[in-house]
Amino acid sequence: MTRDLEFNKNEDQFKQLIYQLQSKAKKTKLGGGEKKIDEQHQRGKLTARERIDYLTDDGSSFVEIGLFTGDGMYKEQGGCPSGGVVAGLGYIHGRLTMIVANDATVKAGAWFPITAKKNLRAQEIAMENHLPIVYLVDSAGVFLPMQDEIFPDKEHFGRQFRNNAKMSAMGIVQVAAIMGSCVAGGAYLPIMSDEAMIVDKTGSIFLAGSYLVKAAIGEDIDNETLGGATTHCEISGVTDNKFPNDQACLDYIRSLFSKFGATEKAGFDRSTPAPPSLDPKELYGIMPVDRVKPYDMVEIIKHIVDNSEFDEYKALYGKSIICGTARIDGWAVGIVANQRKVVKTKKGEMQMGGVIYSDSADKAARFIMNCNQRKIPLVFIQDVSGFMVGSKAEHGGIIKDGAKMVNAMANSTVPKFTIIVGNSYGAGNYAMCGKAYDPRLIVAWPTAQIAVMSGASAAKTLLQIRVSTLKAQGQTISKEEEEKLLKEITDRYNEQLSPYYAASRLWVDDVIDPLETRKVISMGIEAANNAPVEKFNVGVIQT
């Protein structure tokens, strides 16, 4: 590709975003900070990230889930980096596994509302993909000042124990290690696992600690006697084995995994992996940081797929959505992506980039059904402004064709993966497999923007509503005041557009460098290959 002025400008701007991403990630991975990390080490304990690094195979890949969970949230409580828990997909003796480790450097591993959401997401990934799950428990339990937001509802703290039971019934292996505190209702998580081990002197598990026992029944007892490793391995039989330190406990888990039998596979096709023939680093220059500028999505795809080979489906029809098959790290995939350059139909109509028209929705629906018929996983690459509006689109049945696409996508039984590279607005987010449509993994590039509509459109709409309200109250507003109000609204809305805002609330699993895209999709499909595919039934299709 010719390195023209526009390419170089894009590359410079994108590399700034990558630097921000890396800096933010580095700071977040410190959890509660270096002082708290030192305290863990002084107690003979590894940190959550050190435990995961020790447990997983040397030199193997790890796909973290929810690194930026809780980012910018709970400021009054001192923050909750990564939701106080580290989670992700890693390899233990070559077996792809979901690993969940409480971070005791963050409020002693206490559970905030977002912590529960992240734990449930980790369990959801394990259940969808029939993956074994390892819990490395080190938590003070529910963060009491926010108990009303974490305790009683369907998707709150208690749902994880329901999932423990459901996963057990599904034949999903669950292994737990108690490597610190494990109190109250949280005690059920490791004990509802298939096997629970405990680290001597640092691990403890009880429904109520010594202070609560004293208050409730007047009994004087220390925590170690109440619920330490010796008590539960030699008296109660609650835990299965005790170990002198974190490393010995983690070695035992690795030993367990070395003896697991094979699982039934879905049978997705994989050939010998090959890198793209086009340099993936050129993505930084092809992809404009400015969300208004057009670009050719086919170029993006060819810098991601094996050998840069992409077989397009109906290339001359419904051109505002690109559909086609390729391989990513050897895995066969069907790709559905928004074209961001202006295209011209055979009828002479100019179609805007990033907008879904009737013909493209119709094409995408058919392609999605074909991929289900052929057992090919689907990858959605989002840079979408929404569906076309106006009398011509409405009279042409855009709602009907959009419904057809949503129906086919929602009922897909092959695994779906979503990469948000740019805009993800309104119903376009839904049609292109947003979070509500159960993608096995959903990640965003630093250029992503996720909201009901663009910042400029939303701000102007909100301003009109605000001005109308003030006029109805008999108040007048000057041009200067109106401009100031518009800036306030725009700034607040743009903050909510940020991919980090989405990641903090787990609307996406992570914000990634574009160069990580292949790894995320490949490990995602490898995980999905452990869960046989159900029969596809599209239901009633609008015609």
Solvent accessible surface area in square Angstrom, and as a share of the most:
residue,aa,sasa,rsa
1,M,121,0.54
2,T,111,0.65
3,R,127,0.46
4,D,71,0.37
5,L,154,0.77
6,E,80,0.36
7,F,3,0.01
8,N,61,0.31
9,K,100,0.42
10,N,8,0.04
11,E,26,0.12
12,D,85,0.44
13,Q,64,0.28
14,F,0,0.00
15,K,103,0.43
16,Q,111,0.49
17,L,35,0.17
18,I,13,0.06
19,Y,152,0.58
20,Q,97,0.43
21,L,12,0.06
22,Q,103,0.46
23,S,48,0.31
24,K,63,0.27
25,A,16,0.13
26,K,155,0.66
27,K,157,0.67
28,T,19,0.11
29,K,93,0.40
30,L,69,0.34
31,G,14,0.14
32,G,35,0.34
33,G,23,0.22
34,E,115,0.52
35,K,157,0.66
36,K,92,0.39
37,I,33,0.17
38,D,73,0.38
39,E,70,0.32
40,Q,9,0.04
41,H,81,0.36
42,Q,150,0.67
43,R,147,0.54
44,G,53,0.51
45,K,5,0.02
46,L,30,0.15
47,T,12,0.07
48,A,2,0.01
49,R,57,0.21
50,E,61,0.27
51,R,1,0.00
52,I,9,0.05
53,D,108,0.56
54,Y,87,0.33
55,L,0,0.00
56,T,15,0.09
57,D,32,0.16
58,D,145,0.75
59,G,91,0.87
60,S,44,0.29
61,S,43,0.28
62,F,55,0.23
63,V,9,0.05
64,E,21,0.09
65,I,1,0.01
66,G,1,0.01
67,L,11,0.05
68,F,2,0.01
69,T,0,0.00
70,G,2,0.02
71,D,46,0.24
72,G,52,0.50
73,M,39,0.17
74,Y,32,0.12
75,K,159,0.67
76,E,169,0.76
77,Q,56,0.25
78,G,62,0.60
79,G,16,0.16
80,C,2,0.01
81,P,39,0.24
82,S,4,0.03
83,G,0,0.00
84,G,0,0.00
85,V,1,0.00
86,V,2,0.01
87,A,1,0.00
88,G,0,0.00
89,L,1,0.00
90,G,0,0.00
91,Y,35,0.13
92,I,0,0.00
93,H,94,0.42
94,G,54,0.52
95,R,49,0.18
96,L,9,0.04
97,T,0,0.00
98,M,0,0.00
99,I,0,0.00
100,V,7,0.04
101,A,0,0.00
102,N,10,0.05
103,D,14,0.07
104,A,18,0.14
105,T,7,0.04
106,V,5,0.03
107,K,78,0.33
108,A,57,0.44
109,G,0,0.00
110,A,8,0.06
111,W,17,0.06
112,F,0,0.00
113,P,26,0.17
114,I,10,0.05
115,T,0,0.00
116,A,2,0.02
117,K,87,0.37
118,K,0,0.00
119,N,8,0.04
120,L,18,0.09
121,R,13,0.05
122,A,0,0.00
123,Q,2,0.01
124,E,63,0.28
125,I,1,0.00
126,A,0,0.00
127,M,35,0.16
128,E,45,0.20
129,N,3,0.01
130,H,72,0.32
131,L,1,0.00
132,P,12,0.08
133,I,0,0.00
134,V,0,0.00
135,Y,5,0.02
136,L,1,0.01
137,V,11,0.06
138,D,5,0.03
139,S,6,0.04
140,A,47,0.37
141,G,5,0.05
142,V,35,0.20
143,F,33,0.14
144,L,136,0.68
145,P,102,0.64
146,M,22,0.10
147,Q,84,0.37
148,D,92,0.48
149,E,86,0.39
150,I,0,0.00
151,F,127,0.53
152,P,90,0.57
153,D,91,0.47
154,K,132,0.56
155,E,99,0.44
156,H,38,0.17
157,F,13,0.06
158,G,36,0.35
159,R,56,0.20
160,Q,2,0.01
161,F,31,0.13
162,R,98,0.36
163,N,9,0.05
164,N,0,0.00
165,A,50,0.39
166,K,99,0.42
167,M,0,0.00
168,S,57,0.37
169,A,92,0.71
170,M,84,0.38
171,G,64,0.62
172,I,8,0.04
173,V,49,0.28
174,Q,0,0.00
175,V,3,0.02
176,A,0,0.00
177,A,0,0.00
178,I,0,0.00
179,M,0,0.00
180,G,1,0.01
181,S,45,0.29
182,C,3,0.02
183,V,31,0.18
184,A,49,0.38
185,G,26,0.25
186,G,14,0.13
187,A,8,0.06
188,Y,106,0.40
189,L,12,0.06
190,P,0,0.00
191,I,66,0.33
192,M,71,0.32
193,S,14,0.09
194,D,84,0.44
195,E,39,0.17
196,A,4,0.03
197,M,0,0.00
198,I,0,0.00
199,V,3,0.02
200,D,30,0.16
201,K,146,0.62
202,T,31,0.18
203,G,0,0.00
204,S,17,0.11
205,I,5,0.02
206,F,22,0.09
207,L,108,0.54
208,A,28,0.22
209,G,19,0.18
210,S,18,0.12
211,Y,196,0.74
212,L,105,0.52
213,V,16,0.09
214,K,99,0.42
215,A,85,0.66
216,A,73,0.57
217,I,127,0.65
218,G,47,0.45
219,E,76,0.34
220,D,115,0.60
221,I,49,0.25
222,D,81,0.42
223,N,64,0.33
224,E,62,0.28
225,T,79,0.46
226,L,40,0.20
227,G,0,0.00
228,G,0,0.00
229,A,0,0.00
230,T,57,0.33
231,T,20,0.12
232,H,20,0.09
233,C,34,0.20
234,E,116,0.52
235,I,138,0.70
236,S,60,0.39
237,G,53,0.51
238,V,55,0.32
239,T,5,0.03
240,D,73,0.38
241,N,58,0.30
242,K,76,0.32
243,F,29,0.12
244,P,103,0.65
245,N,61,0.31
246,D,1,0.01
247,Q,65,0.29
248,A,29,0.23
249,C,0,0.00
250,L,0,0.00
251,D,68,0.35
252,Y,60,0.23
253,I,0,0.00
254,R,53,0.19
255,S,45,0.29
256,L,35,0.17
257,F,5,0.02
258,S,57,0.37
259,K,149,0.63
260,F,56,0.24
261,G,56,0.54
262,A,105,0.82
263,T,58,0.34
264,E,128,0.57
265,K,109,0.46
266,A,6,0.05
267,G,50,0.48
268,F,12,0.05
269,D,76,0.40
270,R,102,0.37
271,S,50,0.32
272,T,119,0.69
273,P,63,0.39
274,A,21,0.16
275,P,98,0.62
276,P,13,0.08
277,S,88,0.57
278,L,63,0.31
279,D,69,0.36
280,P,40,0.25
281,K,122,0.52
282,E,23,0.10
283,L,2,0.01
284,Y,16,0.06
285,G,1,0.01
286,I,11,0.06
287,M,0,0.00
288,P,4,0.02
289,V,40,0.23
290,D,64,0.33
291,R,22,0.08
292,V,127,0.73
293,K,60,0.25
294,P,85,0.54
295,Y,17,0.06
296,D,42,0.22
297,M,0,0.00
298,V,27,0.15
299,E,56,0.25
300,I,0,0.00
301,I,0,0.00
302,K,66,0.28
303,H,1,0.01
304,I,6,0.03
305,V,0,0.00
306,D,8,0.04
307,N,71,0.37
308,S,14,0.09
309,E,112,0.50
310,F,24,0.10
311,D,101,0.53
312,E,67,0.30
313,Y,47,0.18
314,K,89,0.38
315,A,43,0.34
316,L,161,0.80
317,Y,98,0.37
318,G,3,0.03
319,K,62,0.26
320,S,1,0.01
321,I,0,0.00
322,I,4,0.02
323,C,0,0.00
324,G,0,0.00
325,T,40,0.23
326,A,12,0.10
327,R,79,0.29
328,I,1,0.01
329,D,38,0.19
330,G,0,0.00
331,W,12,0.04
332,A,17,0.13
333,V,1,0.00
334,G,0,0.00
335,I,1,0.01
336,V,0,0.00
337,A,0,0.00
338,N,0,0.00
339,Q,9,0.04
340,R,16,0.06
341,K,84,0.36
342,V,81,0.47
343,V,13,0.07
344,K,117,0.50
345,T,24,0.14
346,K,205,0.87
347,K,196,0.83
348,G,38,0.37
349,E,56,0.25
350,M,114,0.51
351,Q,5,0.02
352,M,101,0.45
353,G,16,0.15
354,G,0,0.00
355,V,14,0.08
356,I,0,0.00
357,Y,15,0.06
358,S,29,0.19
359,D,29,0.15
360,S,0,0.00
361,A,0,0.00
362,D,48,0.25
363,K,1,0.01
364,A,0,0.00
365,A,0,0.00
366,R,133,0.48
367,F,8,0.03
368,I,0,0.00
369,M,47,0.21
370,N,23,0.12
371,C,2,0.01
372,N,15,0.07
373,Q,153,0.68
374,R,150,0.55
375,K,87,0.37
376,I,28,0.14
377,P,1,0.00
378,L,0,0.00
379,V,0,0.00
380,F,0,0.00
381,I,5,0.03
382,Q,0,0.00
383,D,0,0.00
384,V,0,0.00
385,S,51,0.33
386,G,10,0.09
387,F,44,0.18
388,M,52,0.23
389,V,110,0.63
390,G,40,0.38
391,S,76,0.49
392,K,147,0.62
393,A,16,0.12
394,E,83,0.37
395,H,160,0.71
396,G,49,0.47
397,G,15,0.14
398,I,7,0.03
399,I,130,0.66
400,K,76,0.32
401,D,14,0.07
402,G,5,0.05
403,A,43,0.33
404,K,23,0.10
405,M,0,0.00
406,V,39,0.22
407,N,36,0.19
408,A,0,0.00
409,M,0,0.00
410,A,49,0.38
411,N,59,0.30
412,S,13,0.09
413,T,32,0.18
414,V,3,0.02
415,P,2,0.01
416,K,11,0.05
417,F,2,0.01
418,T,0,0.00
419,I,3,0.01
420,I,1,0.01
421,V,0,0.00
422,G,0,0.00
423,N,9,0.04
424,S,0,0.00
425,Y,12,0.05
426,G,18,0.18
427,A,50,0.39
428,G,0,0.00
429,N,22,0.12
430,Y,109,0.42
431,A,0,0.00
432,M,0,0.00
433,C,0,0.00
434,G,0,0.00
435,K,61,0.26
436,A,78,0.60
437,Y,48,0.18
438,D,89,0.46
439,P,1,0.01
440,R,36,0.13
441,L,5,0.03
442,I,1,0.01
443,V,4,0.02
444,A,0,0.00
445,W,0,0.00
446,P,11,0.07
447,T,8,0.05
448,A,1,0.01
449,Q,50,0.22
450,I,19,0.10
451,A,26,0.20
452,V,105,0.61
453,M,70,0.31
454,S,32,0.21
455,G,6,0.05
456,A,64,0.49
457,S,55,0.35
458,A,5,0.04
459,A,1,0.01
460,K,118,0.50
461,T,60,0.35
462,L,74,0.37
463,L,17,0.09
464,Q,123,0.55
465,I,101,0.51
466,R,94,0.34
467,V,16,0.09
468,S,68,0.44
469,T,64,0.37
470,L,41,0.20
471,K,130,0.55
472,A,91,0.71
473,Q,115,0.51
474,G,67,0.65
475,Q,90,0.40
476,T,132,0.77
477,I,35,0.18
478,S,50,0.33
479,K,135,0.57
480,E,127,0.57
481,E,93,0.42
482,E,49,0.22
483,E,102,0.46
484,K,136,0.58
485,L,25,0.12
486,L,55,0.27
487,K,131,0.56
488,E,85,0.38
489,I,3,0.01
490,T,34,0.20
491,D,73,0.38
492,R,121,0.44
493,Y,27,0.10
494,N,68,0.35
495,E,115,0.52
496,Q,73,0.32
497,L,6,0.03
498,S,33,0.21
499,P,10,0.06
500,Y,35,0.13
501,Y,50,0.19
502,A,1,0.00
503,A,1,0.01
504,S,0,0.00
505,R,57,0.21
506,L,2,0.01
507,W,98,0.34
508,V,1,0.01
509,D,0,0.00
510,D,17,0.09
511,V,5,0.03
512,I,11,0.06
513,D,23,0.12
514,P,3,0.02
515,L,65,0.32
516,E,66,0.30
517,T,2,0.01
518,R,42,0.15
519,K,65,0.28
520,V,6,0.04
521,I,1,0.01
522,S,6,0.04
523,M,8,0.03
524,G,2,0.02
525,I,0,0.00
526,E,47,0.21
527,A,1,0.01
528,A,1,0.00
529,N,20,0.10
530,N,16,0.08
531,A,7,0.05
532,P,57,0.36
533,V,43,0.25
534,E,135,0.60
535,K,184,0.78
536,F,42,0.17
537,N,113,0.58
538,V,27,0.15
539,G,48,0.46
540,V,121,0.70
541,I,41,0.21
542,Q,85,0.38
543,T,134,0.78
